[in-house]
Amino acid sequence: MNTVDMTAKIAAGQGFIAALDQSGGSTPKALKGYGVESDAWSTEEEMYGLIQDMRKRIITAPSFNGDKVIGAILFERTMDNSIDGKPVPAVLIERGVVPFIKIDKGLEDEANGVQLMKPMPELDALLARSKALGVFGTKERSVINLANREGIAAIVKQQFEVGAQVLAGGLVPMLEPELNIKSPERAEAEVILLEELLKALDAFPGTEKVMLKLSIPEKSGLFDPLVDHPRVLRVVALSGGYARPEACAELAKNRGMIASFSRALLEDLRFQMSEAEFDASLGAAIDEIYTASTEKTPVAVAA
């Protein structure tokens, strides 16, 4: 796949994007969920080696291919690694899966009800390296906890500033202003986020498109204006703490949104499984998430 092919697949492909981008802070939890306890490693390098083995097992499983998984988000260490002598992004592309890279370096402390991204002074170098490896796009996450318009406006402003830098580097940004689904002000915050995103999209210079990765809205269909916006390539949804059945049920109520799940994709996989058991479990999860991404549930509209 070249860039044109990848753009077309992300814009209109039937399927979802796998999030395989657990970073240093979330790796121990991901390994524990996989059945690997913390006493299985003694150094950070050993820990990353174990998570890389898990990702290799996922990426090379027969069920993980471009028929239903149209993209995959990688952690930087994974992008720089190889599988059977080939760079990981190249392996994904061969399997028909469009590669993305997580670029954010964690979150600032909360202020005005939100957590902005920490500075990324080496971003231009990372973008150049990623593009050279065939990576199509990036993902950058910040978090909204409260319905504070000043804070949400700051989140959106930062996301679009980073997005412009990513576009200048030749990649497509996936902006992720995650809204905490446990927020006591969730519904109000979602409306503010929608308003701020629409303002930013309308004012965004140039003609290039961005992607949006958003928490599944409490009010089904709330983000339809973003799905339809001419500056948006695709709107994808994070599972945000939902278990897979609930995440899929909620996603299916939202037209045009496809999944970009991490925990909800991997929650049933275990280190101890045979290869056949592993692929069967992964395949079942892929099928469920694919269906929620492509077959939408009609939602009754109140009179």
Secondary structure, DSSP 4 states (H G I P E B T S, - for coil): --HHHHHHHHHH-SSEEEEE---TTTHHHHHHHTT--GGG-SSHHHHHHHHHHHHHHHHTSTT-STTTEEEEEE-HHHHTSEETTEEHHHHHHHTT-EEEEE----BPPPBTTEEPBPP-TTHHHHHHHHHHTT--EEEEEEEE-S--HHHHHHHHHHHHHHHHHHHHTT-EEEEEEEE-TT-TTHHHHHHHHHHHHHHHHHH--SS--EEEEEEPPSSTTTTHHHHT-TTEEEEEEE-TT--HHHHHHHHTTSTTEEE--SHHHHTT--TTS-HHHHHHHHHHHHHHHHHHHHSPPP-PPP-
